Amino acid sequence: MSKVVPDPPLSSITTLGVVTFGDYGENQKPLFRVNSGMPIEQALEHASTLLFYSKKLAMEAAMDVRGEQYAWAAHYLCEMGKAVVDDLTQAMTPAA
């Protein structure tokens, strides 16, 4: 049985820096962008941390009568985590 090796190897995959987030204002222009060149392991670890705290804040927002103070923070953390994952997904998708 042969071992499946990703092509390119996972250790060589980095963020592309093409995904934007934080669309604000009337024109919904992005305010932020994922930086390029972040190794996949570090980027996924950071995205996981962002999403972990977003989940915790979302639970607080749902359970606390004053929960609205947590809802926006959870929203922004989710947006950042999603941007990192989306950027890595594009980096791992073979060019057509």
C-alpha positions in Angstrom: 0.0 0.0 0.0 1.5 3.4 -1.0 1.3 6.4 1.2 -0.6 9.4 -0.3 1.5 12.5 -0.3 -0.2 15.9 -0.9 1.1 17.8 -3.9 2.3 20.3 -2.9 3.4 19.1 0.5 1.3 20.7 3.3 4.4 22.2 4.9 5.0 24.3 1.7 1.5 25.9 1.7 1.2 29.4 2.9 -1.5 32.0 2.9 -1.9 33.8 -0.4 -3.1 37.1 1.0 -6.0 37.4 -1.4 -9.0 37.2 0.9 -10.3 40.4 2.4 -12.7 41.0 5.2 -14.2 43.8 7.2 -16.5 45.2 4.5 -17.7 48.5 5.8 -19.3 51.8 4.6 -21.8 52.4 1.9 -19.7 50.8 -0.8 -18.8 47.7 1.4 -15.1 48.1 0.7 -12.9 45.7 2.6 -10.9 47.2 5.4 -8.6 44.2 6.1 -6.8 41.5 4.2 -5.1 38.2 5.2 -1.3 38.7 5.0 0.5 36.5 2.5 3.2 34.0 3.4 2.0 32.7 6.7 2.7 28.9 7.0 -0.4 26.7 7.0 0.2 25.3 10.5 0.5 28.8 12.1 -2.4 30.2 10.1 -4.7 27.3 11.0 -3.7 27.5 14.7 -4.5 31.2 14.7 -7.9 30.7 12.9 -8.7 28.0 15.5 -8.0 30.3 18.3 -10.1 33.1 16.8 -13.0 30.7 16.3 -12.6 29.2 19.8 -13.1 32.6 21.4 -15.8 33.5 19.0 -17.7 30.4 20.1 -17.2 31.3 23.8 -18.5 34.9 23.2 -21.4 33.7 21.2 -22.5 31.4 24.0 -22.2 34.3 26.5 -24.3 36.4 24.1 -27.0 33.7 24.0 -27.1 33.1 27.7 -26.6 36.6 29.2 -29.5 39.1 29.3 -27.0 41.7 28.3 -25.5 39.5 25.7 -25.5 42.0 22.9 -22.2 43.3 24.2 -20.6 40.0 23.2 -22.4 39.4 19.9 -20.4 41.9 17.8 -17.1 40.7 19.2 -18.0 37.1 18.3 -19.1 38.3 14.8 -15.7 40.0 14.1 -13.7 37.0 15.4 -15.7 34.7 13.2 -15.1 37.0 10.2 -11.3 36.9 10.8 -11.2 33.2 11.3 -13.2 32.5 8.2 -10.9 34.8 6.1 -7.9 32.8 7.2 -9.5 29.5 6.4 -10.8 30.8 3.0 -7.4 32.1 2.1 -5.8 28.7 2.9 -8.5 26.9 0.9 -7.6 29.0 -2.1 -3.9 28.2 -1.6 -4.6 24.5 -1.4 -6.9 24.4 -4.5 -5.1 23.4 -7.7 -5.1 26.1 -10.3 -7.6 25.4 -13.1 
